[in-house]
Amino acid sequence: MMKKDYGPKAWYLTRLGWIQLSSMDCVLTAMQFVKENQVEGKGERNHFTDEVYRQLQDYFMGQRQRFDIPLKLLGTLFQQKVWRALCAIPYGETRSYKQIAEFINHPKAARAIGSANHNNPIAVIVPCHRVIGSNGRLTGYAGGLLLKKSLLELEQKESGSIL
């Protein structure tokens, strides 16, 4: 399988660890948490990636609930449909894989939803961390369950909601 080209990379340190941003023509194509040994200097930072970083910092500080960043979702049509559905989950709330499957009119596709979630190239901004198991338990997250729990707790604290 060929790896997608998300464009030039830039690295930034946040309060939750290192992130890698990729963009093409001032459109975000990827945002991932990475380990420090994956960081290659500052990369190709520019005004756009600096703005994405600023908005993410505001989010991590509990000062932002929505992002104003143009996105390009690079994936299959099904994945893009799932990722758009994730963006419809309100800040501070969660949905199950089954609920997402029903929302996109594929009620038997909960496992496929999980796979699309796993392949989400734009963490946090496309909020796959807001998807949990039908039993209310936290399930897999590319950045690890501790990070997923931290993101959900941040949102619930700031929105006043409870899981």
MDTraj code that builds the backbone (N, CA, C; nanometers):
import mdtraj as md
import numpy as np

residues = "MET MET LYS LYS ASP TYR GLY PRO LYS ALA TRP TYR LEU THR ARG LEU GLY TRP ILE GLN LEU SER SER MET ASP CYS VAL LEU THR ALA MET GLN PHE VAL LYS GLU ASN GLN VAL GLU GLY LYS GLY GLU ARG ASN HIS PHE THR ASP GLU VAL TYR ARG GLN LEU GLN ASP TYR PHE MET GLY GLN ARG GLN ARG PHE ASP ILE PRO LEU LYS LEU LEU GLY THR LEU PHE GLN GLN LYS VAL TRP ARG ALA LEU CYS ALA ILE PRO TYR GLY GLU THR ARG SER TYR LYS GLN ILE ALA GLU PHE ILE ASN HIS PRO LYS ALA ALA ARG ALA ILE GLY SER ALA ASN HIS ASN ASN PRO ILE ALA VAL ILE VAL PRO CYS HIS ARG VAL ILE GLY SER ASN GLY ARG LEU THR GLY TYR ALA GLY GLY LEU LEU LEU LYS LYS SER LEU LEU GLU LEU GLU GLN LYS GLU SER GLY SER ILE LEU".split()
xyz = np.array([
    [0.0843, -0.1179, 0.0000],
    [0.0000, 0.0000, 0.0000],
    [0.0890, 0.1245, 0.0000],
    [0.0585, 0.2167, -0.0868],
    [0.1367, 0.3393, -0.1003],
    [0.0982, 0.4397, 0.0080],
    [0.1966, 0.5013, 0.0678],
    [0.1726, 0.6015, 0.1707],
    [0.1304, 0.7332, 0.1057],
    [0.0296, 0.7978, 0.1644],
    [-0.0201, 0.9250, 0.1104],
    [0.0830, 1.0363, 0.1324],
    [0.0879, 1.1273, 0.0369],
    [0.1720, 1.2454, 0.0514],
    [0.0845, 1.3578, 0.1053],
    [0.1043, 1.3907, 0.2313],
    [0.0257, 1.4959, 0.2947],
    [0.0903, 1.6330, 0.2807],
    [0.2049, 1.6388, 0.2149],
    [0.2723, 1.7659, 0.1941],
    [0.3828, 1.7896, 0.2950],
    [0.4438, 1.9087, 0.2883],
    [0.5534, 1.9430, 0.3790],
    [0.5107, 1.9336, 0.5259],
    [0.6051, 1.8975, 0.6113],
    [0.5779, 1.8780, 0.7541],
    [0.6400, 1.9897, 0.8374],
    [0.5710, 2.0214, 0.9463],
    [0.6231, 2.1166, 1.0449],
    [0.5946, 2.0570, 1.1823],
    [0.6866, 2.0746, 1.2761],
    [0.6710, 2.0183, 1.4099],
    [0.6606, 2.1287, 1.5135],
    [0.5745, 2.1044, 1.6124],
    [0.5525, 2.2003, 1.7210],
    [0.5364, 2.1228, 1.8518],
    [0.5818, 2.1817, 1.9588],
    [0.5637, 2.1227, 2.0911],
    [0.4414, 2.1853, 2.1571],
    [0.3483, 2.1015, 2.2030],
    [0.2286, 2.1479, 2.2733],
    [0.2328, 2.0955, 2.4161],
    [0.1375, 2.1363, 2.4966],
    [0.1328, 2.0873, 2.6351],
    [0.0986, 1.9382, 2.6418],
    [0.0488, 1.8809, 2.5312],
    [0.0185, 1.7381, 2.5265],
    [0.1223, 1.6590, 2.4476],
    [0.2302, 1.7234, 2.4102],
    [0.3371, 1.6556, 2.3368],
    [0.3593, 1.7161, 2.1989],
    [0.4457, 1.6501, 2.1235],
    [0.4810, 1.6982, 1.9903],
    [0.3702, 1.6680, 1.8902],
    [0.3470, 1.7635, 1.7992],
    [0.2542, 1.7417, 1.6889],
    [0.3284, 1.7654, 1.5573],
    [0.2815, 1.6964, 1.4563],
    [0.3327, 1.7138, 1.3212],
    [0.2176, 1.7634, 1.2352],
    [0.2364, 1.8776, 1.1731],
    [0.1360, 1.9358, 1.0842],
    [0.1841, 1.9231, 0.9406],
    [0.0930, 1.8857, 0.8522],
    [0.1224, 1.8824, 0.7093],
    [0.0170, 1.9646, 0.6382],
    [0.0606, 2.0361, 0.5360],
    [-0.0338, 2.1199, 0.4617],
    [0.0121, 2.1338, 0.3175],
    [-0.0860, 2.1691, 0.2340],
    [-0.0598, 2.2006, 0.0940],
    [-0.1391, 2.3262, 0.0613],
    [-0.0719, 2.4263, 0.0126],
    [-0.1378, 2.5502, -0.0298],
    [-0.2317, 2.6068, 0.0765],
    [-0.1842, 2.6174, 0.1989],
    [-0.2604, 2.6741, 0.3108],
    [-0.3899, 2.5977, 0.3398],
    [-0.3849, 2.4665, 0.3235],
    [-0.4942, 2.3772, 0.3600],
    [-0.4316, 2.2638, 0.4406],
    [-0.4861, 2.2371, 0.5598],
    [-0.4312, 2.1328, 0.6453],
    [-0.4679, 1.9956, 0.5908],
    [-0.3688, 1.9093, 0.5761],
    [-0.3914, 1.7739, 0.5267],
    [-0.3661, 1.6683, 0.6335],
    [-0.2877, 1.7026, 0.7366],
    [-0.2618, 1.6061, 0.8442],
    [-0.2181, 1.6782, 0.9706],
    [-0.2599, 1.6222, 1.0836],
    [-0.2150, 1.6660, 1.2159],
    [-0.2086, 1.5410, 1.3011],
    [-0.0893, 1.5063, 1.3442],
    [-0.0703, 1.3851, 1.4237],
    [0.0173, 1.4150, 1.5442],
    [-0.0088, 1.3426, 1.6528],
    [0.0823, 1.3445, 1.7661],
    [0.1978, 1.2527, 1.7319],
    [0.3192, 1.2966, 1.7615],
    [0.4377, 1.2161, 1.7310],
    [0.5288, 1.2113, 1.8531],
    [0.6182, 1.1126, 1.8519],
    [0.7184, 1.1012, 1.9582],
    [0.8332, 1.1964, 1.9272],
    [0.9015, 1.2374, 2.0318],
    [1.0096, 1.3346, 2.0151],
    [1.1150, 1.2877, 1.9149],
    [1.1432, 1.1562, 1.9117],
    [1.2455, 1.1070, 1.8189],
    [1.2001, 1.1100, 1.6728],
    [1.0722, 1.1441, 1.6471],
    [1.0215, 1.1581, 1.5103],
    [1.0302, 1.3031, 1.4612],
    [1.0661, 1.3939, 1.5505],
    [1.0726, 1.5361, 1.5175],
    [1.2035, 1.5639, 1.4438],
    [1.1928, 1.6327, 1.3311],
    [1.3094, 1.6665, 1.2486],
    [1.3252, 1.8179, 1.2431],
    [1.3707, 1.8755, 1.3523],
    [1.3860, 2.0206, 1.3586],
    [1.2503, 2.0886, 1.3621],
    [1.2394, 2.2010, 1.2962],
    [1.1121, 2.2726, 1.2899],
    [1.0339, 2.2345, 1.1656],
    [1.1022, 2.1765, 1.0662],
    [1.0349, 2.1425, 0.9416],
    [1.0065, 2.2677, 0.8610],
    [0.9010, 2.2617, 0.7823],
    [0.8667, 2.3727, 0.6935],
    [0.7532, 2.4554, 0.7527],
    [0.7833, 2.5223, 0.8629],
    [0.6846, 2.6103, 0.9263],
    [0.6571, 2.7309, 0.8364],
    [0.5340, 2.7797, 0.8447],
    [0.4974, 2.9000, 0.7710],
    [0.3828, 2.9682, 0.8459],
    [0.3321, 3.0778, 0.7920],
    [0.2238, 3.1509, 0.8601],
    [0.1021, 3.0625, 0.8822],
    [0.0710, 2.9760, 0.7843],
    [-0.0459, 2.8885, 0.7980],
    [-0.0268, 2.7865, 0.9097],
    [0.0874, 2.7156, 0.9108],
    [0.1077, 2.6157, 1.0163],
    [0.1188, 2.6829, 1.1538],
    [0.1744, 2.8037, 1.1583],
    [0.1792, 2.8775, 1.2849],
    [0.0368, 2.9082, 1.3342],
    [-0.0546, 2.9409, 1.2426],
    [-0.1935, 2.9685, 1.2805],
    [-0.2636, 2.8412, 1.3280],
    [-0.2398, 2.7291, 1.2610],
    [-0.2973, 2.6017, 1.3059],
    [-0.2477, 2.5718, 1.4475],
    [-0.1184, 2.5879, 1.4690],
    [-0.0590, 2.5650, 1.6013],
    [-0.1230, 2.6579, 1.7049],
    [-0.1417, 2.7850, 1.6710],
    [-0.2023, 2.8797, 1.7656],
    [-0.3427, 2.8341, 1.8032],
    [-0.4224, 2.7928, 1.7048],
    [-0.5580, 2.7477, 1.7342],
    [-0.5567, 2.6193, 1.8180],
    [-0.4636, 2.5292, 1.7901],
    [-0.4530, 2.4072, 1.8712],
    [-0.4126, 2.4410, 2.0151],
    [-0.3199, 2.5336, 2.0319],
    [-0.2801, 2.5765, 2.1660],
    [-0.4001, 2.6348, 2.2404],
    [-0.4788, 2.7167, 2.1733],
    [-0.5999, 2.7719, 2.2352],
    [-0.6940, 2.6587, 2.2784],
    [-0.7108, 2.5598, 2.1929],
    [-0.7952, 2.4439, 2.2255],
    [-0.7406, 2.3708, 2.3488],
    [-0.6106, 2.3425, 2.3490],
    [-0.5502, 2.2701, 2.4607],
    [-0.5593, 2.3482, 2.5921],
    [-0.5684, 2.4803, 2.5828],
    [-0.5817, 2.5644, 2.7025],
    [-0.7287, 2.5834, 2.7427],
    [-0.8204, 2.5217, 2.6676],
    [-0.9626, 2.5333, 2.6976],
    [-1.0234, 2.6647, 2.6513],
    [-0.9562, 2.7344, 2.5598],
    [-1.0028, 2.8648, 2.5127],
    [-1.0636, 2.8608, 2.3729],
    [-1.0754, 2.7418, 2.3133],
    [-1.1304, 2.7293, 2.1786],
    [-1.2090, 2.5996, 2.1704],
    [-1.3284, 2.6074, 2.1085],
    [-1.4098, 2.4880, 2.0892],
    [-1.4238, 2.4524, 1.9415],
    [-1.4021, 2.5482, 1.8541],
    [-1.4133, 2.5256, 1.7089],
    [-1.2859, 2.5752, 1.6413],
    [-1.2537, 2.5095, 1.5323],
    [-1.1353, 2.5479, 1.4557],
    [-1.1777, 2.6176, 1.3273],
    [-1.1004, 2.7174, 1.2900],
    [-1.1250, 2.7924, 1.1679],
    [-1.0059, 2.7672, 1.0749],
    [-0.9982, 2.6429, 1.0262],
    [-0.8843, 2.6006, 0.9465],
    [-0.9365, 2.5247, 0.8243],
    [-0.8958, 2.5627, 0.7035],
    [-0.9370, 2.4843, 0.5870],
    [-0.8705, 2.3461, 0.5890],
    [-0.9511, 2.2431, 0.5622],
    [-0.9032, 2.1048, 0.5669],
    [-0.9173, 2.0387, 0.4307],
    [-0.8262, 1.9485, 0.4019],
    [-0.8397, 1.8599, 0.2860],
    [-0.8304, 1.7186, 0.3415],
    [-0.9434, 1.6475, 0.3353],
    [-0.9504, 1.5122, 0.3897],
    [-0.9078, 1.4132, 0.2826],
    [-0.7876, 1.3592, 0.2960],
    [-0.7329, 1.2670, 0.1975],
    [-0.7621, 1.1233, 0.2406],
    [-0.8616, 1.0632, 0.1778],
    [-0.9007, 0.9268, 0.2074],
    [-1.0072, 0.8819, 0.1103],
    [-1.0594, 0.7621, 0.1322],
    [-1.1651, 0.7105, 0.0460],
    [-1.2923, 0.7925, 0.0681],
    [-1.3884, 0.7777, -0.0207],
    [-1.5159, 0.8488, -0.0048],
    [-1.5837, 0.8086, 0.1260],
    [-1.5781, 0.6801, 0.1607],
    [-1.6379, 0.6346, 0.2866],
    [-1.5665, 0.6998, 0.4052],
    [-1.4334, 0.6995, 0.4050],
    [-1.3588, 0.7617, 0.5141],
    [-1.3942, 0.9094, 0.5258],
    [-1.4010, 0.9787, 0.4146],
    [-1.4346, 1.1205, 0.4176],
    [-1.5732, 1.1431, 0.4761],
    [-1.6674, 1.0557, 0.4435],
    [-1.8028, 1.0656, 0.4975],
    [-1.8001, 1.0486, 0.6500],
    [-1.7229, 0.9513, 0.6965],
    [-1.7088, 0.9291, 0.8411],
    [-1.6441, 1.0501, 0.9066],
    [-1.5363, 1.1002, 0.8491],
    [-1.4645, 1.2125, 0.9091],
    [-1.5516, 1.3376, 0.9148],
    [-1.6345, 1.3588, 0.8138],
    [-1.7278, 1.4729, 0.8185],
    [-1.8291, 1.4523, 0.9307],
    [-1.8725, 1.3278, 0.9504],
    [-1.9659, 1.2980, 1.0607],
    [-1.9004, 1.3249, 1.1955],
    [-1.7723, 1.2958, 1.2079],
    [-1.7013, 1.3226, 1.3336],
    [-1.7007, 1.4725, 1.3634],
    [-1.6858, 1.5512, 1.2597],
    [-1.6840, 1.6972, 1.2771],
    [-1.8188, 1.7505, 1.3243],
    [-1.9252, 1.6711, 1.3083],
    [-2.0583, 1.7128, 1.3530],
    [-2.0832, 1.6813, 1.5008],
    [-1.9924, 1.6069, 1.5651],
    [-2.0094, 1.5765, 1.7078],
    [-1.9766, 1.7033, 1.7860],
    [-2.0711, 1.7535, 1.8649],
    [-2.0451, 1.8771, 1.9390],
    [-1.9311, 1.8629, 2.0409],
    [-1.8628, 1.9719, 2.0610],
    [-1.7570, 1.9822, 2.1614],
    [-1.8115, 1.9342, 2.2962],
    [-1.7337, 1.8511, 2.3641],
    [-1.7723, 1.8038, 2.4967],
    [-1.8670, 1.6851, 2.4956],
    [-1.9045, 1.6377, 2.3780],
    [-1.9949, 1.5226, 2.3686],
    [-1.9237, 1.4058, 2.3018],
    [-1.9817, 1.2875, 2.3164],
    [-1.9273, 1.1687, 2.2526],
    [-2.0379, 1.0974, 2.1760],
    [-1.9960, 1.0107, 2.0847],
    [-2.0864, 0.9248, 2.0107],
    [-2.0217, 0.7871, 2.0031],
    [-2.1037, 0.6844, 1.9883],
    [-2.0507, 0.5498, 1.9705],
    [-2.0263, 0.5238, 1.8226],
    [-1.9490, 0.4208, 1.7952],
    [-1.9257, 0.3813, 1.6565],
    [-2.0596, 0.3494, 1.5901],
    [-2.1472, 0.2840, 1.6636],
    [-2.2798, 0.2488, 1.6112],
    [-2.3593, 0.3754, 1.5768],
    [-2.3553, 0.4754, 1.6631],
    [-2.4272, 0.6000, 1.6357],
    [-2.3737, 0.6686, 1.5100],
    [-2.2430, 0.6661, 1.4916],
    [-2.1842, 0.7261, 1.3708],
    [-2.2299, 0.6471, 1.2482],
    [-2.2293, 0.5142, 1.2576],
    [-2.2733, 0.4300, 1.1460],
    [-2.4176, 0.4626, 1.1079],
    [-2.5022, 0.4789, 1.2070],
    [-2.6421, 0.5136, 1.1800],
    [-2.6535, 0.6538, 1.1213],
    [-2.5736, 0.7462, 1.1711],
    [-2.5756, 0.8853, 1.1249],
    [-2.5433, 0.8954, 0.9753],
    [-2.4513, 0.8114, 0.9296],
    [-2.4116, 0.8179, 0.7880],
    [-2.4891, 0.7163, 0.7025],
    [-2.5953, 0.6598, 0.7593],
    [-2.6823, 0.5654, 0.6879],
    [-2.6130, 0.4362, 0.6468],
    [-2.5227, 0.3893, 0.7313],
    [-2.4574, 0.2588, 0.7157],
    [-2.4668, 0.1879, 0.8512],
    [-2.5897, 0.1517, 0.8943],
    [-2.6106, 0.1041, 1.0309],
    [-2.5328, -0.0211, 1.0714],
    [-2.4859, -0.0980, 0.9773],
    [-2.4098, -0.2191, 1.0105],
    [-2.2593, -0.2004, 0.9942],
    [-2.2156, -0.0775, 0.9809],
    [-2.0753, -0.0502, 0.9497],
    [-1.9932, -0.0025, 1.0692],
    [-2.0310, -0.0403, 1.1907],
    [-1.9582, 0.0087, 1.3088],
    [-1.8092, -0.0243, 1.3026],
    [-1.7747, -0.1448, 1.2561],
    [-1.6320, -0.1808, 1.2458],
    [-1.5607, -0.0962, 1.1407],
    [-1.6280, -0.0707, 1.0301],
    [-1.5697, 0.0131, 0.9250],
    [-1.5506, 0.1561, 0.9764],
    [-1.6418, 0.2001, 1.0639],
    [-1.6281, 0.3323, 1.1259],
    [-1.5005, 0.3339, 1.2097],
    [-1.4771, 0.2263, 1.2838],
    [-1.3553, 0.2157, 1.3642],
    [-1.2303, 0.2225, 1.2785],
    [-1.2345, 0.1558, 1.1636],
    [-1.1203, 0.1579, 1.0729],
    [-1.0976, 0.2983, 1.0172],
    [-1.2058, 0.3655, 0.9783],
    [-1.1928, 0.5032, 0.9281],
    [-1.1379, 0.5937, 1.0378],
    [-1.1876, 0.5754, 1.1599],
    [-1.1373, 0.6529, 1.2735],
    [-0.9874, 0.6336, 1.2887],
    [-0.9451, 0.5087, 1.2831],
    [-0.8035, 0.4747, 1.2989],
    [-0.7176, 0.5429, 1.1916],
    [-0.7740, 0.5612, 1.0738],
    [-0.6992, 0.6204, 0.9626],
    [-0.7191, 0.7711, 0.9481],
    [-0.7847, 0.8332, 1.0443],
    [-0.8062, 0.9777, 1.0409],
    [-0.6710, 1.0498, 1.0427],
    [-0.6385, 1.1243, 0.9364],
    [-0.5089, 1.1916, 0.9331],
    [-0.5046, 1.3243, 1.0088],
    [-0.6217, 1.3753, 1.0518],
    [-0.6238, 1.5074, 1.1146],
    [-0.6799, 1.4949, 1.2567],
    [-0.5929, 1.4533, 1.3485],
    [-0.6328, 1.4349, 1.4884],
    [-0.6825, 1.5656, 1.5483],
    [-0.7641, 1.5558, 1.6490],
    [-0.8202, 1.6652, 1.7277],
    [-0.9175, 1.7509, 1.6460],
    [-0.8734, 1.8071, 1.5356],
    [-0.9578, 1.8952, 1.4550],
    [-1.0708, 1.8155, 1.3905],
    [-1.0409, 1.6958, 1.3427],
    [-1.1421, 1.5970, 1.3040],
    [-1.1483, 1.5044, 1.4255],
    [-1.2450, 1.5284, 1.5142],
    [-1.2392, 1.4759, 1.6519],
    [-1.2742, 1.3274, 1.6693],
    [-1.1862, 1.2419, 1.6207],
    [-1.2083, 1.0984, 1.6378],
    [-1.1983, 1.0578, 1.7846],
    [-1.1393, 1.1419, 1.8684],
    [-1.1323, 1.1118, 2.0117],
    [-1.2705, 1.1140, 2.0767],
    [-1.3694, 1.1712, 2.0095],
    [-1.5052, 1.1790, 2.0649],
    [-1.5871, 1.0523, 2.0387],
    [-1.5275, 0.9527, 1.9759],
    [-1.5984, 0.8282, 1.9478],
    [-1.5554, 0.7231, 2.0493],
    [-1.6563, 0.6638, 2.1145],
    [-1.6326, 0.5646, 2.2195],
    [-1.7131, 0.4388, 2.1886],
    [-1.6885, 0.3345, 2.2657],
    [-1.7626, 0.2107, 2.2479],
    [-1.9077, 0.2267, 2.2908],
    [-1.9949, 0.1384, 2.2413],
    [-2.1380, 0.1431, 2.2764],
    [-2.1601, 0.1271, 2.4260],
    [-2.0657, 0.0615, 2.4930],
    [-2.0757, 0.0410, 2.6372],
    [-2.0255, 0.1619, 2.7168],
    [-1.9865, 0.2689, 2.6469],
    [-1.9394, 0.3898, 2.7134],
    [-1.7908, 0.3898, 2.7441],
    [-1.7226, 0.2817, 2.7111],
    [-1.5788, 0.2727, 2.7404],
    [-1.4958, 0.3355, 2.6290],
    [-1.3794, 0.3833, 2.6694],
    [-1.2856, 0.4364, 2.5713],
    [-1.2270, 0.3199, 2.4931],
    [-1.2175, 0.3380, 2.3636],
    [-1.1567, 0.2370, 2.2781],
    [-1.0394, 0.3009, 2.2067],
    [-0.9695, 0.2248, 2.1256],
    [-0.8461, 0.2664, 2.0609],
    [-0.8379, 0.4105, 2.0147],
    [-0.7165, 0.4623, 2.0207],
    [-0.6870, 0.5967, 1.9727],
    [-0.5415, 0.5963, 1.9287],
    [-0.5146, 0.6481, 1.8100],
    [-0.3787, 0.6447, 1.7550],
    [-0.2765, 0.7075, 1.8504],
    [-0.3173, 0.8103, 1.9239],
    [-0.2268, 0.8756, 2.0179],
    [-0.2213, 0.8069, 2.1540],
    [-0.2980, 0.6997, 2.1703],
    [-0.3034, 0.6266, 2.2967],
    [-0.4260, 0.6656, 2.3789],
    [-0.4732, 0.5719, 2.4596],
    [-0.5948, 0.5956, 2.5385],
    [-0.5771, 0.7057, 2.6422],
    [-0.4575, 0.7219, 2.6950],
    [-0.4339, 0.8288, 2.7925],
    [-0.4550, 0.9660, 2.7281],
    [-0.4076, 0.9824, 2.6058],
    [-0.4268, 1.1084, 2.5340],
    [-0.5748, 1.1290, 2.5020],
    [-0.6432, 1.0222, 2.4589],
    [-0.7863, 1.0318, 2.4295],
    [-0.8626, 1.0753, 2.5541],
    [-0.8313, 1.0127, 2.6658],
    [-0.8963, 1.0473, 2.7925],
    [-0.8688, 1.1935, 2.8279],
    [-0.7461, 1.2387, 2.8084],
    [-0.7104, 1.3783, 2.8384],
    [-0.7905, 1.4756, 2.7530],
    [-0.8050, 1.4461, 2.6239],
    [-0.8809, 1.5336, 2.5338],
    [-1.0283, 1.5383, 2.5740],
    [-1.0863, 1.4227, 2.6048],
    [-1.2266, 1.4191, 2.6463],
    [-1.2477, 1.4923, 2.7783],
    [-1.1565, 1.4726, 2.8730],
    [-1.1682, 1.5419, 3.0022],
    [-1.1555, 1.6923, 2.9844],
    [-1.0653, 1.7364, 2.8994],
    [-1.0500, 1.8792, 2.8714],
    [-1.1817, 1.9359, 2.8191],
    [-1.2403, 1.8696, 2.7205],
    [-1.3645, 1.9192, 2.6613],
    [-1.4801, 1.9159, 2.7609],
    [-1.4895, 1.8104, 2.8390],
    [-1.6007, 1.7997, 2.9324],
    [-1.5881, 1.9011, 3.0456],
    [-1.4659, 1.9280, 3.0856],
    [-1.4426, 2.0287, 3.1900],
    [-1.4845, 2.1673, 3.1392],
    [-1.4420, 2.1981, 3.0170],
    [-1.4702, 2.3309, 2.9617],
    [-1.6157, 2.3491, 2.9213],
    [-1.6831, 2.2389, 2.8790],
    [-1.8222, 2.2514, 2.8351],
    [-1.9199, 2.2272, 2.9479],
    [-1.8707, 2.1727, 3.0606],
    [-1.9580, 2.1444, 3.1727],
    [-2.0382, 2.0164, 3.1568],
    [-2.0058, 1.9365, 3.0534],
    [-2.0803, 1.8113, 3.0337],
    [-2.0110, 1.6975, 3.1071],
    [-2.0844, 1.5900, 3.1211],
    [-2.0345, 1.4713, 3.1896],
    [-2.0536, 1.3525, 3.0968],
    [-1.9538, 1.2674, 3.0911],
    [-1.9641, 1.1453, 3.0070],
    [-2.0778, 1.0587, 3.0514],
])
top = md.Topology()
chain = top.add_chain()
for i, resn in enumerate(residues, 1):
    res = top.add_residue(resn, chain, resSeq=i)
    for name in ("N", "CA", "C"):
        top.add_atom(name, md.element.get_by_symbol(name[0]), res)
traj = md.Trajectory(xyz[None], top)
